[in-house]
Amino acid sequence: MGGLGVRAREGDDQPDVVRLVVPVLCGLVLVSALVVDPAVWWAGLSLTVAALALMFWSWYDVPPEVVAPVVLVSTVASQSTGALEVGLFMLSILGLALTGWGESRWTTWVLVGLTVTAPMLGWWLLQRAEFVPWIWTIGVAFPAAMGWAVHRQEVLVRELTAARHELAEQAVREERRRVARDVHDLVGHGLAAAMVQVTSARHVLFRDPEAADEALATAERVGRASMRELRATLSVLRDGDEGGQESASPPGADDISRLVEDARSAGLDVTLLTEGDTARVDPVVGVTLYRIAQEALTNATRHAPKAETTVRIHVDDAVAVLEVASLGQPAAEPDQRQPRYGILGMRERAEVVGGTLLAGPVESGWLVRCEVPL
């Protein structure tokens, strides 16, 4: 809480102008008091000590509990001869410095209270009839109040700046997560489906060339569809690209049937059940359901290709529900040490639109269930 000299304020690249002005004010008050209302040498020396203490505080990191008592005692002592009354402005400067530079601690407020009441204390001790203490009390209290207001304003500005930076960092992190989800959806799913077909083709290449050719054709079709979606997404993400080479509307709940057909072509035993009017689903919610269904079907194709998979879409006046259930043993037990980015991405997508997602094992299989309010 000590002085910072001409160094920058905390969280600010600009020097503290007030700390540059305070030494000048102390010098002006000291010179004015000595010239306008001179006193004996020791009274002038006492006021000089008070001015130097404030200047020293402005230049160096010194605890206010050390500086303030020196200024208080020296200033009050300088008034004992009845002269140097202008020197009481040192108390005004001290009050401004205490509230404007300091942290809000009990010691600070004790010192502020002593500073504000110092003129009354001096009047009581010195018994000067011509001295009007309440005027000087106001003259000390007002700068102290102004210093407190300015300090609070600076603290508020720093807090708002920190909050703005935190929100910006959160936005960047959220954008990174969104891009990661999109890349996972557009590239990961397509590659996974294509790799399944390529693996199937390699296994039957010499034994059944026609089946191998069909599997490679499916892999090609899946790859081209993924490339189209990737181009469409990148054209939307690209800033200022109003005349992109191609434009495509984002997928929705109605397009889940296409995902089911692609999964069936990849060899997955999958059935689609639709209840309600999917056209009522909001486009944003539709994209969410589509991506979750895509992730769930990709996982089913990869981990449980022999299982019976059912995709159920239920839409009513209140909610839209998507369930993807795979009943059967997985091809291999998943490695629990590997991070499940797919489930994490599905959960994040559901939370963005205010929905909930449950993904986990059930009796004889695996269930993914997403519920989004409409």
Secondary structure, DSSP 4 states (H G I P E B T S, - for coil): ----TTSBPTT-SSB-HHHHHHHHHHHHHHHHHHHHS---HHHHHHHHHHHHHHHHHHHS---HHHHHHHHHHHHHHHTTTS--GGGGHHHHHHHHHHHHHS---HHHHHHHHHHHHHHHHHHHHH--TT--HHHHHHHHHHHHHHHHHHHHHHHHHHHHHHHHHHHHHHHHHHHHHHHHHHHIIIIIHHHHHHHHHHHHHHHHTTT-HHHHHHHHHHHHHHHHHHHHHHHHHHHHHSTT-TT-S---PPP-GGGHHHHHHHHHHTT-EEEEEEES-GGGS-HHHHHHHHHHHHHHHHHHHHH-TTSEEEEEEEE-SSEEEEEEEEES--SS---TTS--HHHHHHHHHHHHTT-EEEEEEETTEEEEEEEEE-
